[in-house]
Amino acid sequence: GENVEQHPSTLSVQEGDSAVIKCTYSDSASNYFPWYKQELGKRPQLIIDIRSNVGEKKDQRIAVTLNKTAKHFSLHITETQPEDSAVYFCAASNFGNEKLTFGTGTRLTIIP
Amino acid sequence: NAGVTQTPKFQVLKTGQSMTLQCAQDMNHEYMSWYRQDPGMGLRLIHYSVGAGITDQGEVPNGYNVSRSTTEDFPLRLLSAAPSQTSVYFCASSYLVLGRERTEAFFGQGTRLTVV
């Protein structure tokens, strides 16, 4: 089955700086890669996703890049703000079967 | 629009007790799933369903049963609770957005289960 590794497990950045979280996956059949944000005590929520036929996708301060050859994808948050503090999860699936395999999460802390 | 509703929010069980975690969605999503979340281990898939009457095992199915008699409901049953099942449980429902080629999982608010 699919295996997703996520690094780092914790990340602290100064407010206004950029944060990068990286994930690798094992199954070459995976073609859909969402990112979820989970604030303390709350449910995970989708923030951005990317398909394998796309190398990069942006949504305001958030971007995701995908290197299908190397089987890794990354989340980039620019101009970080205190409300970006949360746990972020990457995931992978074969689009259509909707079985998501999640990474172990990154706790991002924005230092004011 | 309630989305995905889980009950209860908190539960303490004694070892060997059984219970059912309830999950209901009102978005007419075909796909529903149960995850458990443990510190440092992310979200792990327990069981999932692609439609009423159809269920399958995920990554960590042992000790859990599910059924899907309706599109709306997907209960998770713990047959004989063990301390290793202490965790936060999330139910999720999702749908395929054809054309946009995406799927989004909507999560319930979670059930924090402690087995003593």
Contacts between the chains, C-beta under 8 A, distances in Angstrom:
chain1	res1	chain2	res2	distance
A	1	B	59	7.2
A	6	B	42	7.5
A	9	B	40	7.2
A	32	B	101	7.9
A	32	B	102	7.3
A	32	B	103	6.9
A	34	B	102	8.0
A	34	B	103	7.9
A	34	B	104	7.5
A	34	B	105	7.8
A	36	B	105	7.9
A	42	B	109	7.5
A	43	B	90	6.6
A	43	B	107	4.0
A	43	B	108	6.5
A	43	B	109	5.4
A	43	B	110	6.1
A	44	B	43	7.1
A	44	B	90	7.2
A	44	B	105	7.8
A	44	B	107	5.2
A	45	B	107	7.3
A	46	B	104	4.9
A	46	B	105	7.0
A	49	B	102	5.7
A	49	B	104	7.7
A	51	B	101	5.6
A	51	B	102	7.5
A	89	B	42	6.0
A	89	B	43	6.5
A	93	B	103	7.5
A	95	B	101	6.4
A	95	B	102	8.0
A	95	B	103	6.8
A	96	B	96	6.9
A	98	B	31	4.7
A	98	B	33	7.9
A	98	B	48	7.7
A	98	B	50	7.4
A	98	B	94	5.5
A	98	B	96	7.2
A	98	B	103	5.4
A	98	B	105	7.8
A	99	B	33	7.8
A	99	B	45	6.5
A	99	B	48	6.4
A	99	B	58	7.2
A	100	B	33	7.8
A	100	B	43	7.8
A	100	B	45	7.1
A	100	B	105	6.3
A	101	B	45	7.4
A	101	B	59	7.6
A	102	B	35	7.8
A	102	B	42	4.3
A	102	B	43	4.3
A	102	B	44	7.4
A	103	B	42	5.7
A	104	B	40	6.1
A	104	B	41	5.9
A	104	B	42	4.2
A	105	B	40	7.8
A	105	B	42	5.1
